[in-house]
């Protein structure tokens, strides 16, 4: 299968030798047909032989057998061109000098060396004439063909003679005065055709060069875009890696803060009533203590008045009667005085105990209130673990010391001093 023209153009355009290969030229000469022209540029040469091969493929059925050598000639040249384009031209190890040498050896020499063949272009008038002659009288085709190529032939049959005459008339019909106008028009047409082919060759070469330049520019821009993409992706990846840690730390700290605030809020809700109770309880106990203090002062005042009255009513000779006289009266008054003082101290001591107990419990309630706020603050800051929370809760809701059965002292909380150092 022949290499399509579009693929051949792409291969030539992508080759590093595109500028050099567009300058090569080839002279096409068919002297027996009086045809000679020049092709410039590898693509134009390939296109000419590709068109000739395809043209002969289309005429394979209708063309005379004697023209099969033309089909084979163009096919062989096309195969050599295809091998040169797909292999030698794509070999990066070749130099420009090697490419030109290979082109001359494998292409130009095969084109010029006809090897005793007389190829006809499929679009030549002679081929059209021979095909038409075959449809009318196939016996005249061989002699007409040999006349065109200038070959020796015998005149031993009328078919040979008639075929030669037909070919002679076809080739020399333009010498007649009848066809003078046609000759002039044909010459003018040939000049236009030659000029068109020249312009077409230049156009194809320029187009091939331009395509090569466009592909190189496209490759350069693609490489630049790929490099830009790679650079930006690296920057984004580096930024993501560097910021991922900070974002993760921020997220973790935020989550911990939220959890601590939620835990603090839940604890506040849970301890809100105990805080109110301890606040109210501290005020009530302190008020009772103040009342008991007032009572002690009142009892002391009453005792002072009672002592004064007792001493006021004591007989004047009481002290004398103790040593010599009536001792019974002195003993009675002494017993009264001792009992009176004892009752005062019993009452005063009881009132003092109750007073200090209320002050003691009031202070205990106040400290429990403050410790609860401290507990909430430490939870919000995340300074407590599960075990430490248990210790504080046990302290908050432990049994209070009334101070009635033990020595008066401030209420103490177990292991609280170690926790306070964390705030």
C-alpha positions in Angstrom: 0.0 0.0 0.0 1.4 3.4 -1.0 2.2 5.9 1.7 -0.5 8.6 1.5 0.6 12.1 0.6 -0.5 13.6 3.9 1.6 11.1 5.9 4.6 11.6 3.5 4.3 15.4 4.0 4.2 14.9 7.8 7.3 12.7 7.8 9.2 15.2 5.6 8.1 18.1 7.7 9.2 16.4 10.9 12.6 15.5 9.5 15.7 17.5 10.7 16.7 17.6 7.0 13.6 19.3 5.8 15.4 22.5 4.6 18.0 20.5 2.7 15.6 18.0 1.2 13.4 20.7 -0.1 16.3 21.9 -2.3 16.9 18.7 -4.2 15.8 18.5 -7.8 15.0 15.9 -10.4 14.9 16.1 -14.2 12.0 14.0 -15.7 12.7 13.2 -19.3 10.7 11.2 -21.8 12.5 12.0 -25.1 10.4 9.6 -27.2 7.4 11.7 -26.0 9.2 15.0 -26.4 8.5 15.7 -22.6 11.0 17.1 -20.2 10.6 19.1 -17.0 12.2 19.5 -13.6 10.8 18.7 -10.1 12.2 20.5 -7.0 11.7 19.3 -3.5 11.3 15.7 -2.2 7.6 16.1 -1.6 6.9 17.2 -5.2 9.0 14.3 -6.5 7.1 11.9 -4.3 3.7 13.5 -5.3 4.5 13.1 -9.0 5.3 9.4 -8.8 2.4 8.8 -6.4 0.0 10.4 -8.8 1.4 8.4 -11.7 1.2 5.1 -9.7 -2.4 5.8 -8.7 -3.3 6.9 -12.3 -1.9 3.6 -13.7 -3.7 1.7 -11.0 -7.0 3.2 -12.2 -6.1 2.4 -15.9 -4.9 -1.2 -15.1 -8.1 -2.7 -16.6 -8.4 -0.6 -19.7 -4.8 -0.1 -20.6 -3.1 -2.3 -23.2 -0.8 -5.0 -21.9 2.2 -3.5 -23.6 1.9 -0.5 -21.2 2.4 -2.7 -18.1 6.1 -1.8 -18.0 5.1 1.9 -17.4 3.0 0.8 -14.4 5.9 -1.2 -13.0 8.4 1.6 -13.5 6.4 4.1 -11.5 5.6 1.5 -8.8 9.3 0.7 -8.3 10.3 4.4 -8.1 7.4 5.0 -5.6 8.6 2.1 -3.4 12.2 3.5 -3.4 10.9 7.0 -2.5 8.7 5.5 0.3 11.6 3.6 1.8 13.8 6.7 1.6 11.2 8.8 3.4 10.2 6.3 6.1 13.7 5.0 6.9 16.7 7.0 5.7 15.1 10.4 6.3 14.0 9.5 9.8 17.4 8.1 10.8 18.9 10.7 13.2 22.4 9.2 12.7 22.5 10.3 9.1 24.1 13.6 8.1 22.9 15.9 5.4 25.8 14.7 3.1 24.7 11.1 3.7 21.1 12.0 2.9 21.9 13.7 -0.4 24.2 10.7 -1.3 21.5 8.2 -0.6 18.9 10.3 -2.5 21.2 10.4 -5.6 22.0 6.7 -5.4 18.5 5.3 -4.6 16.2 7.8 -6.3 17.8 9.9 -9.0 19.8 6.9 -10.5 16.6 4.8 -10.6 14.7 7.6 -12.3 17.3 8.2 -14.9 18.2 4.5 -15.5 15.2 3.4 -17.5 16.7 -0.1 -18.0 15.6 -0.5 -21.6 12.1 0.5 -20.6 10.0 3.3 -22.2 7.6 4.4 -19.4 4.6 6.5 -20.4 2.9 8.9 -18.0 -0.7 7.9 -17.5 -1.9 11.3 -18.4 0.1 11.6 -21.7 -1.9 12.0 -25.0 -0.2 8.9 -26.4 -1.6 6.7 -23.6 -5.1 8.1 -24.2 -4.6 7.4 -27.9 -3.4 3.8 -27.3 -6.3 3.1 -25.0 -8.8 4.4 -27.5 -7.1 2.4 -30.3 -7.3 -0.8 -28.2 -11.0 -0.4 -27.9 -11.4 -0.1 -31.7 -8.7 -2.5 -32.9 -6.4 -4.1 -30.4 -4.2 -5.6 -33.1 -2.9 -2.1 -34.1 -1.7 -1.2 -30.5 1.7 -2.8 -30.6 2.9 -1.3 -33.9 1.6 2.1 -32.8 3.4 1.8 -29.5 6.7 0.9 -31.1 6.3 3.8 -33.5 6.0 6.2 -30.5 9.1 4.8 -28.8 11.1 4.6 -32.0 11.6 0.9 -31.9 12.3 -1.3 -35.0 9.4 -3.3 -36.2 8.7 -5.5 -39.3 6.1 -4.5 -41.9 5.1 -8.1 -42.7 1.4 -7.5 -41.9 -1.3 -5.0 -42.6 -2.0 -4.6 -38.9 1.6 -3.5 -38.3 1.5 -1.0 -41.2 -1.9 0.3 -40.3 -0.9 0.7 -36.6 2.2 2.6 -37.6 0.2 4.9 -39.9 -2.3 5.6 -37.1 0.5 6.5 -34.8 2.1 8.7 -37.4 -1.1 10.6 -38.1 -1.7 11.1 -34.4 1.8 12.5 -33.8 2.0 14.7 -37.0 -1.6 15.9 -37.2 -0.5 19.3 -35.9 1.6 19.9 -39.0 -1.6 20.2 -41.0 -2.8 23.7 -41.8 -6.2 22.6 -40.4 -4.7 22.3 -37.0 -2.5 25.4 -36.9 -4.8 27.1 -34.5 -4.8 24.0 -32.3 -1.0 24.0 -32.4 -0.8 27.5 -31.2 -3.4 26.9 -28.5 -1.6 23.8 -27.5 1.7 25.6 -27.2 0.1 28.3 -25.1 -1.5 25.7 -23.0 1.8 23.8 -22.5 3.5 27.1 -21.4 0.7 27.7 -18.9 0.9 24.1 -17.7 4.7 24.4 -17.3 4.3 27.6 -15.3 1.6 26.2 -13.2 3.6 23.1 -12.4 6.6 25.3 -11.5 4.4 27.5 -9.2 2.8 24.3 -7.7 6.3 22.9 -6.9 7.3 26.1 -5.2 4.1 26.2 -3.3 4.5 22.6 -2.1 8.1 23.3 -1.0 7.1 26.5 0.9 4.1 24.7 2.4 6.3 21.8 3.6 8.8 24.2 5.1 6.0 26.2 6.7 4.4 23.1 8.2 7.7 22.0 9.6 8.2 25.5 11.2 4.6 25.4 12.6 5.2 22.0 14.1 8.5 23.1 15.6 6.8 26.2 17.0 3.9 24.1 18.3 6.4 21.7 20.0 8.2 24.6 21.6 5.0 26.1 22.9 3.9 22.8 24.1 7.2 22.3 25.9 6.9 25.7 27.5 3.3 25.1 28.6 4.3 21.7 30.0 7.2 23.2 31.9 4.9 26.0 33.2 2.4 23.4 34.2 5.1 21.3 36.0 6.4 24.4 37.8 3.0 25.5 39.0 2.1 22.0 40.0 5.3 21.8 42.0 4.6 25.1 43.6 1.1 24.1 44.6 2.3 20.7 45.9 5.1 22.4 47.9 2.6 24.9 49.3 0.2 22.2 50.1 2.8 20.1 51.9 4.1 23.1 53.9 0.7 24.4 54.8 -0.9 21.0 55.4 1.0 20.7 58.8 0.0 24.1 59.9 -3.6 23.6 58.8 -3.7 20.2 60.6 -2.3 21.7 63.8 -4.8 24.6 63.6 -7.7 22.1 62.9 -6.5 19.9 65.9 -6.2 22.9 68.2 -9.5 24.3 67.1 -11.2 21.0 67.6 -9.6 20.6 71.0 -10.7 24.1 71.9 -14.2 23.4 70.8 -14.3 20.2 72.7 -12.9 21.9 75.8 -15.5 24.7 75.5 -18.3 22.2 75.0 -17.1 20.2 78.0 -16.8 23.4 80.1 -20.3 24.4 79.1 -21.7 21.0 79.9 -19.9 21.0 83.2 -21.1 24.5 83.9 -24.7 23.4 83.2 -24.2 20.4 85.5 -22.6 22.5 88.3 -24.8 25.6 87.9 -27.2 24.5 90.6 -24.5 23.3 93.0 -22.8 26.7 92.6 -26.0 28.5 93.4 -26.5 26.2 96.4 -23.0 26.8 97.8 -23.3 30.6 97.3 -26.7 30.7 99.1 -25.5 28.3 101.7 -22.3 30.4 102.5 -24.4 33.5 102.9 -26.9 31.7 105.2 -24.1 30.2 107.3 -22.2 33.4 107.6 -25.4 35.2 108.7 -26.0 32.5 111.4 -22.5 32.9 112.6 -23.0 36.6 112.9 -26.2 36.0 114.8 -24.4 33.6 117.1 -21.6 36.1 117.6 -24.2 38.7 118.6 -25.7 36.1 121.0 -22.4 35.4 122.6 -21.8 39.2 123.1 -25.3 39.5 124.6 -24.8 36.5 127.0 -21.4 38.0 128.0 -23.1 41.3 128.7 -25.9 39.6 130.7 -23.2 37.6 132.6 -21.3 40.8 133.4 -24.5 42.4 134.7 -25.4 39.2 136.7 -21.9 39.1 138.2 -22.2 42.7 139.1 -25.6 42.2 140.8 -24.3 39.0 142.5 -21.4 40.9 143.9 -23.7 43.8 144.9 -25.9 41.5 147.0 -23.1 39.5 148.6 -23.0 40.1 152.4 -20.3 42.5 153.5 -19.0 40.0 156.2 -18.8 37.1 153.7 -15.0 37.1 153.5 -14.7 37.4 157.4 -17.1 34.6 158.0 -15.1 32.2 155.8 -12.2 32.2 158.3 -13.9 32.8 161.6 -17.6 33.0 162.0 -20.6 31.4 160.3 -18.9 29.4 157.4 -22.2 27.9 156.2 -23.3 31.2 154.6 -19.9 31.6 152.9 -20.1 28.1 151.5 -23.6 28.7 150.1 -22.6 31.9 148.3 -19.5 30.3 146.9 -21.5 27.4 145.5 -23.9 29.9 143.9 -21.1 31.9 142.4 -19.4 28.7 141.0 -22.6 27.3 139.5 -23.4 30.7 137.9 -20.0 31.0 136.3 -20.1 27.3 135.1 -23.4 27.8 133.4 -22.1 30.9 131.7 -19.0 29.1 130.4 -21.1 26.1 129.2 -23.5 28.3 127.3 -20.7 30.5 125.9 -18.7 27.5 124.8 -21.7 26.0 123.1 -22.5 29.2 121.3 -18.8 29.6 120.3 -18.8 26.1 118.8 -22.0 26.7 116.8 -20.6 30.1 115.7 -17.3 28.7 114.5 -19.1 25.7 112.9 -21.2 28.1 110.8 -18.2 30.2 109.9 -16.3 27.0 109.1 -19.1 25.6 106.8 -19.6 29.1 105.2 -15.9 29.1 104.3 -16.1 25.5 103.0 -19.1 26.5 100.7 -17.2 29.5 99.4 -14.1 27.4 98.7 -16.2 24.9 96.9 -17.7 27.7 94.8 -14.3 29.0 93.9 -12.9 25.6 93.2 -15.9 24.9 90.8 -15.0 28.0 88.8 -11.4 26.9 88.8 -12.5 23.5 87.6 -14.5 25.0 84.7 -11.6 27.3 83.7 -9.1 24.3 83.7 -11.6 22.3 81.6 -11.9 25.1 79.1 -8.1 25.3 78.8 -7.8 21.6 78.4 -5.5 21.3 81.5 -7.3 18.3 83.1 -7.4 14.7 82.1 -10.1 12.2 83.1 -8.5 11.1 86.4 -7.8 14.7 87.5 -11.5 15.6 86.9 -12.5 12.7 89.1 -10.3 14.0 91.9 -11.8 17.5 91.8 -15.4 16.2 91.6 -14.7 14.0 94.6 -13.4 17.0 96.5 -16.3 19.1 95.5 -19.0 16.7 96.6 -17.1 15.2 99.6 -18.6 15.3 103.1 -18.1 18.7 104.8 -16.4 18.9 108.2 -18.8 20.7 110.6 -16.1 21.6 113.1 -18.2 20.4 116.1 -16.4 17.0 116.5 -12.9 18.1 115.5 -10.6 20.9 116.2 -11.5 24.2 114.5 -9.6 24.4 111.2 -10.1 25.4 107.6 -11.6 22.7 105.3 -9.1 20.9 103.1 -9.5 19.3 99.7 -7.5 16.1 98.8 -4.7 16.6 96.3 -6.0 20.0 95.2 -2.6 21.7 95.6 -1.1 19.7 92.7 -3.9 20.6 90.4 -3.9 24.4 91.2 -0.2 24.5 89.9 -1.5 23.7 86.4 -3.5 26.9 86.0 
